Amino acid sequence: MRIALFTETFLPKVDGIVNTLCHLLEHLARRGHESILFAPAGGPGRFGKTRIVGLAGVPFPLYPELKLVPPVYNVLNELRAFRPDLVHVVNPVSLGYVGLRHARRLKLPLVASYHTDVPGFAVRWGVRFLYRPLVRFFRWIHNAADLNLCPSTVTQRELIAQGYQRVHVWSRGVDSERFHPGRRSQEWRMRLTEGEIDRPLLLYVGRLSPEKRVDWLLPVLEALPHVRLAIVGDGPARPQLERLFARYRVHFTGYLSSLDLAAAYASSDIFVFPAANETLGNVVLEAMASGLPVIAPRSGGVLDSVVDGETGLLFEPESPASLVAMARTLVHAPDVARRLGEHGRARVLHQSWERVLDGLLAHYVALLDGKVNSSRSVFVVRESQSSTKFQRALPGKTAG
């Protein structure tokens, strides 16, 4: 197969979407498929065997690391030269719309994957009035696809309730050899605890931004002053968080990758994940593979992985006091924490990237073979001298 992918985010940015894309591009090459990736400019020109076409964008005001590529680009020449069998738009916004309209113009099957609850984040960012317009926009763009994919059954149910069509689950994998309890390191324990290796060590891994609610860990440290916290990651909220936690036993590492990240997981005691709007939470899978018990909210995609009382503990998503209670329980019961961590690793061992990505390829093949029932909305293209206009029409109707 020849796959053309469009993404709103790629290297050098580091997040769950980029991690998934890197695994996907490597897997396509291993399986003998060819790919081209259209992404915001500023990253590499190639990733392995995949050519990266960079398109200039502007920072999104609410999310400066996200570059919005104006949806006016014409990449027909690149697509015609590549001759794709299928187009996959990843977390489509503006650049995803470029992929969508080109797929329609070339009459190519279109897959759209949903990764981020942007409407939910808008509420967290304090712009609640954008929630309904954003829901309508993302539903509109996804319902133009022949197949929609999301990372968890919880997210699937939420999207269907919002009117999304043809929604299937494409989960995420984890490298259980890289993320392994055996990566535990005295050197990393010393670094993460700043030498206080005998104190209980909580770990957070992820982007440092308001929607991740890392500040919710402050009441935990106030209630458990003997506990240490390591924060792995970076983002726009880091300066504010460093000031917030300045008087507490907290160590910031910045971004970590590969074996350093694996060692940080394995050298900690409990993984804490305050974010309530996650469609999955790749870092939760990595923590579980590393043998850590997980404390997470009773909401979002984490519910596909974290089983309350079996692989971790769930707190009420809008209650900081509930988060404190769960942390206190595991800090004071290390044997329970150890047992939950062991069960968590056992639960994710079957979620290899190979298995998960072969499942995605099966979705591609089913779509190409006509086995996916598509009754998508139709986009009608009208050419003019100055621009290309796209009108939306319901199936069975024509655009006026």
One Martini backbone bead per residue (centre of mass of N, CA, C, O) as a GRO file, in nm:
protein
  400
    1MET     BB    1   0.101   0.033   0.013
    2ARG     BB    2  -0.002   0.388  -0.023
    3ILE     BB    3   0.053   0.645   0.221
    4ALA     BB    4  -0.114   0.946   0.310
    5LEU     BB    5  -0.016   1.188   0.552
    6PHE     BB    6  -0.180   1.409   0.793
    7THR     BB    7  -0.041   1.655   1.027
    8GLU     BB    8  -0.034   1.888   1.302
    9THR     BB    9   0.208   1.701   1.424
   10PHE     BB   10   0.571   1.702   1.472
   11LEU     BB   11   0.869   1.702   1.446
   12PRO     BB   12   1.013   1.818   1.741
   13LYS     BB   13   0.775   1.737   1.871
   14VAL     BB   14   0.651   1.598   2.191
   15ASP     BB   15   0.410   1.331   2.182
   16GLY     BB   16   0.169   1.099   2.137
   17ILE     BB   17   0.133   1.146   1.834
   18VAL     BB   18   0.428   1.133   1.748
   19ASN     BB   19   0.486   0.855   1.860
   20THR     BB   20   0.279   0.708   1.684
   21LEU     BB   21   0.389   0.796   1.407
   22CYS     BB   22   0.668   0.672   1.429
   23HIS     BB   23   0.571   0.383   1.454
   24LEU     BB   24   0.409   0.376   1.189
   25LEU     BB   25   0.636   0.436   0.985
   26GLU     BB   26   0.809   0.193   1.063
   27HIS     BB   27   0.591  -0.024   1.007
   28LEU     BB   28   0.541   0.026   0.711
   29ALA     BB   29   0.829  -0.043   0.623
   30ARG     BB   30   0.841  -0.334   0.736
   31ARG     BB   31   0.573  -0.413   0.551
   32GLY     BB   32   0.626  -0.265   0.256
   33HIS     BB   33   0.532   0.024   0.278
   34GLU     BB   34   0.435   0.346   0.166
   35SER     BB   35   0.522   0.696   0.259
   36ILE     BB   36   0.370   1.021   0.330
   37LEU     BB   37   0.430   1.343   0.503
   38PHE     BB   38   0.224   1.603   0.623
   39ALA     BB   39   0.368   1.896   0.783
   40PRO     BB   40   0.489   2.109   0.973
   41ALA     BB   41   0.729   2.309   0.970
   42GLY     BB   42   1.068   2.227   1.127
   43GLY     BB   43   1.146   1.950   1.048
   44PRO     BB   44   1.218   1.683   0.902
   45GLY     BB   45   1.258   1.545   0.570
   46ARG     BB   46   1.295   1.268   0.723
   47PHE     BB   47   1.164   0.929   0.818
   48GLY     BB   48   1.342   0.720   0.718
   49LYS     BB   49   1.143   0.631   0.433
   50THR     BB   50   1.000   0.907   0.486
   51ARG     BB   51   0.860   1.175   0.347
   52ILE     BB   52   0.869   1.525   0.437
   53VAL     BB   53   0.618   1.777   0.415
   54GLY     BB   54   0.663   2.111   0.468
   55LEU     BB   55   0.432   2.350   0.621
   56ALA     BB   56   0.347   2.654   0.683
   57GLY     BB   57   0.285   2.808   1.007
   58VAL     BB   58   0.091   2.905   1.294
   59PRO     BB   59   0.040   2.975   1.604
   60PHE     BB   60  -0.163   2.866   1.849
   61PRO     BB   61  -0.276   3.058   2.099
   62LEU     BB   62  -0.358   2.810   2.307
   63TYR     BB   63  -0.108   2.634   2.141
   64PRO     BB   64   0.200   2.718   2.044
   65GLU     BB   65   0.314   2.429   1.944
   66LEU     BB   66   0.081   2.462   1.747
   67LYS     BB   67   0.066   2.451   1.394
   68LEU     BB   68  -0.120   2.636   1.167
   69VAL     BB   69  -0.219   2.539   0.855
   70PRO     BB   70  -0.330   2.673   0.596
   71PRO     BB   71  -0.618   2.563   0.393
   72VAL     BB   72  -0.460   2.648   0.086
   73TYR     BB   73  -0.303   2.425   0.004
   74ASN     BB   74  -0.129   2.273  -0.282
   75VAL     BB   75  -0.061   1.901  -0.315
   76LEU     BB   76  -0.112   1.752  -0.589
   77ASN     BB   77   0.168   1.695  -0.702
   78GLU     BB   78   0.267   1.514  -0.471
   79LEU     BB   79   0.035   1.307  -0.486
   80ARG     BB   80   0.062   1.224  -0.784
   81ALA     BB   81   0.355   1.125  -0.755
   82PHE     BB   82   0.290   0.910  -0.526
   83ARG     BB   83   0.022   0.744  -0.547
   84PRO     BB   84  -0.210   0.690  -0.350
   85ASP     BB   85  -0.448   0.472  -0.189
   86LEU     BB   86  -0.445   0.656   0.081
   87VAL     BB   87  -0.586   0.871   0.336
   88HIS     BB   88  -0.445   1.012   0.648
   89VAL     BB   89  -0.589   1.196   0.909
   90VAL     BB   90  -0.438   1.361   1.191
   91ASN     BB   91  -0.601   1.541   1.388
   92PRO     BB   92  -0.799   1.730   1.234
   93VAL     BB   93  -0.780   2.057   1.095
   94SER     BB   94  -0.619   2.228   0.871
   95LEU     BB   95  -0.432   2.011   0.741
   96GLY     BB   96  -0.653   1.799   0.734
   97TYR     BB   97  -0.823   1.954   0.525
   98VAL     BB   98  -0.626   1.928   0.298
   99GLY     BB   99  -0.644   1.620   0.284
  100LEU     BB  100  -0.946   1.596   0.239
  101ARG     BB  101  -0.980   1.758  -0.032
  102HIS     BB  102  -0.774   1.587  -0.192
  103ALA     BB  103  -0.909   1.315  -0.162
  104ARG     BB  104  -1.170   1.399  -0.306
  105ARG     BB  105  -1.046   1.489  -0.576
  106LEU     BB  106  -0.900   1.188  -0.608
  107LYS     BB  107  -1.081   0.959  -0.498
  108LEU     BB  108  -0.996   0.880  -0.198
  109PRO     BB  109  -0.957   0.717   0.066
  110LEU     BB  110  -1.064   0.809   0.412
  111VAL     BB  111  -0.883   0.867   0.713
  112ALA     BB  112  -0.967   0.942   1.060
  113SER     BB  113  -0.797   1.056   1.357
  114TYR     BB  114  -0.865   1.066   1.708
  115HIS     BB  115  -0.673   1.231   1.987
  116THR     BB  116  -0.817   1.515   2.079
  117ASP     BB  117  -0.996   1.707   2.328
  118VAL     BB  118  -1.050   2.016   2.243
  119PRO     BB  119  -1.322   2.099   2.369
  120GLY     BB  120  -1.237   2.022   2.659
  121PHE     BB  121  -0.991   2.214   2.670
  122ALA     BB  122  -1.144   2.480   2.640
  123VAL     BB  123  -1.262   2.466   2.921
  124ARG     BB  124  -0.985   2.461   3.069
  125TRP     BB  125  -0.894   2.744   2.926
  126GLY     BB  126  -1.164   2.942   2.956
  127VAL     BB  127  -1.346   2.873   2.663
  128ARG     BB  128  -1.650   2.757   2.670
  129PHE     BB  129  -1.787   2.894   2.412
  130LEU     BB  130  -1.622   2.681   2.215
  131TYR     BB  131  -1.735   2.399   2.244
  132ARG     BB  132  -1.967   2.367   2.032
  133PRO     BB  133  -1.816   2.461   1.778
  134LEU     BB  134  -1.599   2.237   1.799
  135VAL     BB  135  -1.780   1.995   1.781
  136ARG     BB  136  -1.894   2.065   1.501
  137PHE     BB  137  -1.631   2.075   1.346
  138PHE     BB  138  -1.519   1.785   1.405
  139ARG     BB  139  -1.765   1.635   1.303
  140TRP     BB  140  -1.760   1.739   1.014
  141ILE     BB  141  -1.473   1.638   0.934
  142HIS     BB  142  -1.513   1.335   1.014
  143ASN     BB  143  -1.783   1.281   0.840
  144ALA     BB  144  -1.600   1.287   0.565
  145ALA     BB  145  -1.512   1.013   0.633
  146ASP     BB  146  -1.491   0.664   0.590
  147LEU     BB  147  -1.303   0.656   0.859
  148ASN     BB  148  -1.299   0.632   1.216
  149LEU     BB  149  -1.049   0.686   1.475
  150CYS     BB  150  -0.991   0.569   1.813
  151PRO     BB  151  -0.822   0.485   2.132
  152SER     BB  152  -1.114   0.426   2.276
  153THR     BB  153  -1.416   0.328   2.405
  154VAL     BB  154  -1.488   0.588   2.547
  155THR     BB  155  -1.447   0.775   2.304
  156GLN     BB  156  -1.641   0.634   2.116
  157ARG     BB  157  -1.899   0.693   2.279
  158GLU     BB  158  -1.872   1.002   2.276
  159LEU     BB  159  -1.875   1.044   1.968
  160ILE     BB  160  -2.144   0.910   1.905
  161ALA     BB  161  -2.310   1.104   2.091
  162GLN     BB  162  -2.210   1.356   1.895
  163GLY     BB  163  -2.239   1.224   1.579
  164TYR     BB  164  -2.045   1.029   1.499
  165GLN     BB  165  -1.915   0.831   1.231
  166ARG     BB  166  -1.755   0.548   1.181
  167VAL     BB  167  -1.644   0.430   1.470
  168HIS     BB  168  -1.326   0.314   1.568
  169VAL     BB  169  -1.080   0.120   1.728
  170TRP     BB  170  -0.741   0.252   1.789
  171SER     BB  171  -0.504   0.176   1.964
  172ARG     BB  172  -0.218   0.138   2.177
  173GLY     BB  173   0.114   0.095   2.233
  174VAL     BB  174   0.389  -0.093   2.396
  175ASP     BB  175   0.724  -0.119   2.510
  176SER     BB  176   0.801  -0.385   2.726
  177GLU     BB  177   1.117  -0.372   2.703
  178ARG     BB  178   1.174  -0.081   2.764
  179PHE     BB  179   0.926  -0.089   2.959
  180HIS     BB  180   1.081  -0.190   3.262
  181PRO     BB  181   1.158  -0.283   3.580
  182GLY     BB  182   1.470  -0.340   3.506
  183ARG     BB  183   1.538  -0.015   3.479
  184ARG     BB  184   1.616   0.022   3.747
  185SER     BB  185   1.794   0.304   3.914
  186GLN     BB  186   2.002   0.448   4.135
  187GLU     BB  187   2.080   0.697   3.976
  188TRP     BB  188   1.786   0.789   3.913
  189ARG     BB  189   1.686   0.800   4.201
  190MET     BB  190   1.878   1.022   4.289
  191ARG     BB  191   1.784   1.234   4.085
  192LEU     BB  192   1.469   1.241   4.144
  193THR     BB  193   1.528   1.280   4.477
  194GLU     BB  194   1.787   1.435   4.551
  195GLY     BB  195   1.896   1.180   4.752
  196GLU     BB  196   1.596   1.076   4.863
  197ILE     BB  197   1.554   0.745   4.822
  198ASP     BB  198   1.346   0.666   5.076
  199ARG     BB  199   1.132   0.817   4.949
  200PRO     BB  200   0.849   0.856   4.816
  201LEU     BB  201   0.780   0.829   4.450
  202LEU     BB  202   0.642   1.041   4.236
  203LEU     BB  203   0.501   1.042   3.892
  204TYR     BB  204   0.525   1.263   3.607
  205VAL     BB  205   0.419   1.241   3.256
  206GLY     BB  206   0.433   1.527   3.038
  207ARG     BB  207   0.272   1.788   2.962
  208LEU     BB  208   0.303   2.146   3.044
  209SER     BB  209  -0.033   2.220   3.095
  210PRO     BB  210  -0.338   2.307   3.201
  211GLU     BB  211  -0.499   2.036   3.111
  212LYS     BB  212  -0.311   1.844   3.305
  213ARG     BB  213  -0.317   1.928   3.614
  214VAL     BB  214  -0.046   1.944   3.791
  215ASP     BB  215  -0.145   2.128   4.031
  216TRP     BB  216  -0.301   1.888   4.179
  217LEU     BB  217  -0.030   1.794   4.339
  218LEU     BB  218  -0.011   1.990   4.576
  219PRO     BB  219  -0.209   1.860   4.788
  220VAL     BB  220  -0.043   1.605   4.813
  221LEU     BB  221   0.215   1.739   4.936
  222GLU     BB  222   0.066   1.867   5.178
  223ALA     BB  223  -0.040   1.585   5.294
  224LEU     BB  224   0.265   1.458   5.196
  225PRO     BB  225   0.565   1.585   5.294
  226HIS     BB  226   0.756   1.313   5.249
  227VAL     BB  227   0.707   1.336   4.954
  228ARG     BB  228   0.800   1.282   4.621
  229LEU     BB  229   0.842   1.463   4.298
  230ALA     BB  230   0.841   1.384   3.950
  231ILE     BB  231   0.888   1.588   3.648
  232VAL     BB  232   0.817   1.492   3.314
  233GLY     BB  233   0.873   1.757   3.101
  234ASP     BB  234   0.709   2.009   2.893
  235GLY     BB  235   0.601   2.360   2.875
  236PRO     BB  236   0.421   2.654   2.931
  237ALA     BB  237   0.383   2.577   3.259
  238ARG     BB  238   0.661   2.550   3.395
  239PRO     BB  239   0.722   2.818   3.541
  240GLN     BB  240   0.470   2.808   3.722
  241LEU     BB  241   0.532   2.529   3.853
  242GLU     BB  242   0.805   2.602   3.979
  243ARG     BB  243   0.682   2.810   4.169
  244LEU     BB  244   0.466   2.633   4.310
  245PHE     BB  245   0.703   2.397   4.395
  246ALA     BB  246   0.951   2.534   4.545
  247ARG     BB  247   0.876   2.420   4.860
  248TYR     BB  248   0.911   2.134   4.741
  249ARG     BB  249   0.961   1.786   4.661
  250VAL     BB  250   1.077   1.877   4.347
  251HIS     BB  251   1.155   1.739   4.014
  252PHE     BB  252   1.284   1.863   3.712
  253THR     BB  253   1.377   1.726   3.380
  254GLY     BB  254   1.226   1.736   3.141
  255TYR     BB  255   1.289   1.590   2.869
  256LEU     BB  256   1.254   1.244   2.791
  257SER     BB  257   1.415   0.951   2.642
  258SER     BB  258   1.399   0.640   2.613
  259LEU     BB  259   1.599   0.508   2.856
  260ASP     BB  260   1.558   0.744   3.048
  261LEU     BB  261   1.253   0.717   3.073
  262ALA     BB  262   1.249   0.423   3.165
  263ALA     BB  263   1.413   0.477   3.427
  264ALA     BB  264   1.216   0.673   3.558
  265TYR     BB  265   0.987   0.486   3.593
  266ALA     BB  266   1.135   0.239   3.742
  267SER     BB  267   1.242   0.451   3.983
  268SER     BB  268   0.959   0.457   4.079
  269ASP     BB  269   0.635   0.411   4.256
  270ILE     BB  270   0.418   0.631   4.139
  271PHE     BB  271   0.159   0.711   3.914
  272VAL     BB  272   0.046   1.038   3.808
  273PHE     BB  273  -0.287   1.137   3.650
  274PRO     BB  274  -0.484   1.425   3.629
  275ALA     BB  275  -0.607   1.412   3.361
  276ALA     BB  276  -0.959   1.431   3.216
  277ASN     BB  277  -0.919   1.455   2.864
  278GLU     BB  278  -0.828   1.176   2.772
  279THR     BB  279  -0.827   0.938   2.508
  280LEU     BB  280  -0.583   0.773   2.681
  281GLY     BB  281  -0.259   0.759   2.760
  282ASN     BB  282   0.046   0.659   2.695
  283VAL     BB  283   0.189   0.691   2.976
  284VAL     BB  284   0.023   0.478   3.120
  285LEU     BB  285   0.136   0.234   2.966
  286GLU     BB  286   0.432   0.282   3.044
  287ALA     BB  287   0.394   0.259   3.349
  288MET     BB  288   0.275  -0.027   3.352
  289ALA     BB  289   0.517  -0.166   3.210
  290SER     BB  290   0.708  -0.060   3.462
  291GLY     BB  291   0.529  -0.137   3.737
  292LEU     BB  292   0.317   0.088   3.795
  293PRO     BB  293   0.101   0.242   3.969
  294VAL     BB  294  -0.216   0.406   3.900
  295ILE     BB  295  -0.328   0.746   3.913
  296ALA     BB  296  -0.663   0.823   3.803
  297PRO     BB  297  -0.928   0.923   3.643
  298ARG     BB  298  -1.286   0.870   3.612
  299SER     BB  299  -1.189   0.924   3.294
  300GLY     BB  300  -1.162   0.846   2.991
  301GLY     BB  301  -0.924   0.639   2.831
  302VAL     BB  302  -0.800   0.508   3.095
  303LEU     BB  303  -1.037   0.296   3.141
  304ASP     BB  304  -0.905   0.076   2.949
  305SER     BB  305  -0.654   0.026   3.170
  306VAL     BB  306  -0.765   0.125   3.447
  307VAL     BB  307  -0.828  -0.080   3.724
  308ASP     BB  308  -0.991  -0.059   4.000
  309GLY     BB  309  -0.786  -0.235   4.230
  310GLU     BB  310  -0.576  -0.372   4.004
  311THR     BB  311  -0.385  -0.128   3.842
  312GLY     BB  312  -0.527   0.091   4.031
  313LEU     BB  313  -0.648   0.427   4.100
  314LEU     BB  314  -0.954   0.610   4.120
  315PHE     BB  315  -1.061   0.938   4.075
  316GLU     BB  316  -1.242   1.207   4.100
  317PRO     BB  317  -1.222   1.437   3.840
  318GLU     BB  318  -1.330   1.700   4.048
  319SER     BB  319  -1.134   1.584   4.302
  320PRO     BB  320  -0.862   1.652   4.487
  321ALA     BB  321  -0.928   1.482   4.742
  322SER     BB  322  -0.934   1.210   4.593
  323LEU     BB  323  -0.642   1.213   4.503
  324VAL     BB  324  -0.520   1.224   4.785
  325ALA     BB  325  -0.641   0.956   4.887
  326MET     BB  326  -0.501   0.769   4.681
  327ALA     BB  327  -0.211   0.846   4.754
  328ARG     BB  328  -0.223   0.767   5.051
  329THR     BB  329  -0.285   0.469   5.014
  330LEU     BB  330  -0.016   0.392   4.856
  331VAL     BB  331   0.200   0.512   5.042
  332HIS     BB  332   0.086   0.328   5.301
  333ALA     BB  333   0.082   0.069   5.070
  334PRO     BB  334   0.332  -0.083   4.913
  335ASP     BB  335   0.215  -0.366   4.856
  336VAL     BB  336  -0.023  -0.271   4.691
  337ALA     BB  337   0.135  -0.114   4.480
  338ARG     BB  338   0.295  -0.358   4.376
  339ARG     BB  339   0.053  -0.528   4.284
  340LEU     BB  340  -0.066  -0.328   4.081
  341GLY     BB  341   0.188  -0.315   3.903
  342GLU     BB  342   0.190  -0.612   3.818
  343HIS     BB  343  -0.094  -0.611   3.688
  344GLY     BB  344  -0.039  -0.388   3.482
  345ARG     BB  345   0.175  -0.529   3.318
  346ALA     BB  346   0.007  -0.776   3.239
  347ARG     BB  347  -0.212  -0.611   3.079
  348VAL     BB  348   0.006  -0.478   2.849
  349LEU     BB  349   0.168  -0.709   2.704
  350HIS     BB  350  -0.036  -0.733   2.444
  351GLN     BB  351   0.036  -0.413   2.358
  352SER     BB  352   0.178  -0.406   2.092
  353TRP     BB  353   0.271  -0.232   1.822
  354GLU     BB  354   0.240  -0.453   1.614
  355ARG     BB  355  -0.054  -0.527   1.676
  356VAL     BB  356  -0.183  -0.243   1.650
  357LEU     BB  357  -0.075  -0.178   1.354
  358ASP     BB  358  -0.202  -0.420   1.217
  359GLY     BB  359  -0.487  -0.320   1.276
  360LEU     BB  360  -0.468  -0.071   1.096
  361LEU     BB  361  -0.409  -0.221   0.831
  362ALA     BB  362  -0.682  -0.366   0.833
  363HIS     BB  363  -0.846  -0.110   0.791
  364TYR     BB  364  -0.728  -0.032   0.523
  365VAL     BB  365  -0.802  -0.290   0.366
  366ALA     BB  366  -1.108  -0.278   0.413
  367LEU     BB  367  -1.146  -0.011   0.264
  368LEU     BB  368  -1.021  -0.098  -0.013
  369ASP     BB  369  -1.230  -0.358  -0.026
  370GLY     BB  370  -1.523  -0.249   0.074
  371LYS     BB  371  -1.587  -0.332   0.401
  372VAL     BB  372  -1.669  -0.038   0.451
  373ASN     BB  373  -1.934   0.149   0.565
  374SER     BB  374  -2.003   0.432   0.356
  375SER     BB  375  -2.195   0.752   0.450
  376ARG     BB  376  -2.076   1.007   0.380
  377SER     BB  377  -2.009   1.309   0.327
  378VAL     BB  378  -2.019   1.549   0.064
  379PHE     BB  379  -1.773   1.702  -0.145
  380VAL     BB  380  -1.796   1.989  -0.343
  381VAL     BB  381  -1.620   2.104  -0.626
  382ARG     BB  382  -1.517   2.447  -0.698
  383GLU     BB  383  -1.387   2.638  -0.944
  384SER     BB  384  -1.169   2.922  -0.941
  385GLN     BB  385  -0.941   3.166  -0.986
  386SER     BB  386  -0.886   3.216  -0.663
  387SER     BB  387  -1.044   2.945  -0.574
  388THR     BB  388  -1.155   2.672  -0.369
  389LYS     BB  389  -1.476   2.541  -0.328
  390PHE     BB  390  -1.659   2.402  -0.048
  391GLN     BB  391  -1.936   2.182  -0.030
  392ARG     BB  392  -2.194   2.058   0.168
  393ALA     BB  393  -2.355   1.731   0.153
  394LEU     BB  394  -2.585   1.511   0.171
  395PRO     BB  395  -2.669   1.213   0.120
  396GLY     BB  396  -2.856   1.234  -0.187
  397LYS     BB  397  -2.745   1.521  -0.236
  398THR     BB  398  -2.698   1.845  -0.352
  399ALA     BB  399  -2.514   2.116  -0.409
  400GLY     BB  400  -2.614   2.470  -0.427
   0.00000   0.00000   0.00000
